[in-house]
């Protein structure tokens, strides 16, 4: 049975429609930004076909197993440590090997710079130069982008991921020049609060509770948090909740009411309204849509 998704250990993030629109309008983001990102391990029977192409450029990096693809009528074999790039609007299909199904890191991206980078990478594919030697630091960039998006869609996170994506794609174009500087992470009340929100995603927290967790008054905390992220604490919390809800809708068989409870929203009608306002679809439509974006 061919599958679009449904693989043990899979991870995926789909940015909300409003966030994508904000990226298209932002001067530092419009040139290159991620719309979807994820990882599929040992993706048995994985298959995707888009006869009209995708609205986004697609990058897939195979770190184990094998697969294949047909891009614009040209077929390619994909082995371990090969990548494939599909420029937006290009008819394509790709698939995991039956005998040795691939494990893939994947993303969809857009922007004017993305158009150019996808074109250059695709030219390398046509020249049979799509092998990319495994490098833990290289994948560390991917994991870092994923973790930042997992923590929400603050302007800081989005800009950081956009800049990181330039570096990540450049490493495929210029593998001999790739190096990753060492950086030590810092911490501040907003970062501490985001960690607290992630740890309590299934709870209906109040602003006062979150502020108390970082030892600040509600008003001072709200000011610091909005300055850091561009969102109020509760709006940010809802982004994290809807992100988790999207993953459960894609990757679990939980009922919609159960998913609402899993993200701390007991009222299923409020959960559905909130989900629709942020994602542009009802939870049921999101789960049942025929052309789901993630690879």
N, C-alpha and C positions, 0 to 999 in steps of 0.2 A: 504494500500500500504506500503510495507516494504521500509525503507529508510536508506541509509548509512549516510547521513547528510542532512541539510536543516531545521534547527530548530531555531525559533525566539530567538534572544539573544545569539546564539552560538558564540564561539570564538575558533580559532585554529591557530597554527603556525607550519609550516613544514620547517625544516631546509634545505637549498640548498644542493645538492649533493656534491659540492666542500667543503662546510663547514663540512659535515659529514666525508668526506675523511680526512680532516685536523684533526678532532677529533680522528680518528682511528690511525693517525700517531703521535699524540702529547703524550709525556710521562705522562703528568698529566691528560689527558682526555681519553686515550684509554681504561682504565679500566671501566669507567662508564660515559655515556653521553646521553642526550636526543636527539631524532631525530624528535619527534612530540609531541605536547602538546596542550590541549584544554579543553573546557567546553561545555557541551550540556545541557541546561535546559529543563525540561519537554519534553523529546525527544520522542514524540508520533511516533509510528511505527518504531522506531530505530531497525535495525537488521544488523548484520554483520556475514558473514560466510567465513572462509578461510580453504578450505579442505586440503591445503598443509601447513597450518600454516603461520606465519609471519616471516619476516627476523629479526624483533625486538621483544623483550619482551614487553608485554602490561600490564599496570596496569589501572584498572578502580575503582573509589571510588564513591559509590552511596550515595548522601546526601539527597535524597528525592525520594519517590515512590519506585517502585519495578521493577525487571527484572529477567532474568535467563541466564544461560550459560551452554554450553556443552564443556568441555575441555578434549580432549583425550578420549572421550567416556563416561566420568563421568559428570552427570548433577547436577547443583547446583541452588538452589533458592537464589536470591539476594534481600535482603530487605534493607530498609533505614539504612545507616551506615555500610553496608557490603562492602567488596572490592573483586575484583577478579583479579587474575594474570594468564596470559597465557605465559608460556615459549616459546621462539622462536622455530619455527619448529613444534609446536604442533597443529594438526588439531583442529579447534574450531568454535563455533558460540556463539553469545550472542544477547540478545534482551530485549527490554523494555516491561513491562507489558501493555496489552491493556487497562485495567481499571485504572491503576495508573502508568503511564509511568515515568521512572526514570529521575532524574537529575544527571549527572555524571561529575566528573573531571577525565580526562584520560591523559595518556602519553604513548609513546613508547620509549624504551631505549635499549642501547647496551653496550657491553664491557665485559671483563673477570669478573670483579666484579659483573656486572649486571647478568651474567650467574648464579653465586652463589646466589645472593640475590633473583632472580626470582625463583630459585629452592627451597630456604628456604621458601619463601612466599607461593609457590604452595603446599609445604608439610603442611603448616598450613591450607590451604584450605581443603586438603584431610582429615585433622584431625578435620574439622568443626570449625576451629578457625579463621574465617575471618570477624568477627564483629570488628569494630574499632570505638570507641566512638567519637562523634563529638567534635572537639576542634578548636576554632578559630585560635589559634597560629599555630596549625598543618597545616590548610589550608592557613595560612599566608605564609608559606614556599612555597607552590605551587604558590600562587599569585605572590610572589617575584621572583620566577624563571621565571614565565610567563612574568612579567614586564621587567626583564632584557633581555630576548630573544626578546621581542617586541622592545627593544631599539637597537637591532642589535647584530651581531655575533663577537664582539671583543673578543680577547683571554681572557681578564679579565672577561667578561660576561660569556663566556663558562666555564672557570675554576670555577667561583663562582657557576654557576648552577650545575656543576658536583659535587662539594663539598656539595652543598645544597641537591642534590639528594641522596647522601649517608645518610644524616640526615633524609630526608623525608621518605626513604624506611625503615630506622632503626626504625622510629616511628611506623610503622606497625608491625615490628618484635618484638619490645620491648615497647609496649604502656605504661607499668608501669614506664618505665625509662624516658619517654619523657618530656622534658622541653625546652623552647626556651628562650635564653638570650635576653635581651632588647638591641637594638642597635639604635643609632641615626644616620640618614643618613647625609653625608657631601655633599659638592658641590665644583666644580672647573670649570675652563673654558671649559674643554672638556664635562663635564656633562651639563653645561649650553648650549653648542652648540648642544648637542644631543637633548635636550628638544626643542630647536629652530627648529632643523631639523624636528622633529616629528610634531610640530605645523604648519610647512610649507611644508608638504609632497606633496601637490598639486601644488607646485611652482617650477620653474626651477631656483633654487638659484645658484649663483656663489660662488666661494671660498671667494672672497673679501666681499660679502654680509654677509656670515656667520661669517667671522673674525671680521667684523665691529660690528656685533650683540653682540660679547663678548669683544669688545674694545681692540682687538689685531691686529697687522699687520698680513697680510696673511702668510708670511713666518714663523713668530714665532708661530702663531696659528697652522699651519700645523705640525710643529715640535712637539708641545705639544700634539696635537690630535693623531698623529701617535704613539707617545710614550705611550699614555694612552690606545689606542684601538688596535693598530697593523694595522690599515688601514688609508689611506688618508681620509680627510673629505668627498670628493666627492664619493669615493668608498663606504664609510660607508652610505652615503645618498642613494646611489643606492641599497644597501642592504635593507634599510628601505622601499624604494619605491617598491622593488620586494616582500617584505614581505606583504605589503598592497595589491599589485596586486594579490598575491596568495589568500588572503582572499576574495577579490572581485570576483575572478574567481570561487572559491568554493561556496561562499555564496550569490552571486547576479546574476541577469540576464543581467547585463550591457554588451554591446558589447565590444569586445576587444579594439577597438579604444577609446571607452568611458572610459575604465579602464586605458588606457594609459594617457588620459587627467586627470583622477582623481589622478594620481600620478605625474602630472606635465610634461608629455612627449607628446607633440603634434603630433610628427611624428610616426604614427602607425608602420612603418617598423623598425624604430630605437628601438621602444619599444619592438617589437617582437624579434629583434636580441639581445638586452640586456637581455631580459627575458630568452631566450634560453641559452645564454652564462653563466648565473648564476644558472639556475634551471635544465639545461640539457634536457628541453622539450620546445616546442613552447607553447605560451599561449593556443592555441586551443587544443593541445595534453594534456596539464595539466588539462584543464577543462573536456575533454572527456575521459580521461583514465579510464579504467574499474576498476582497482584495486587501487583506491586512498588510500593513507596510513592512513590519520586520522581515528580514531575510528568512 
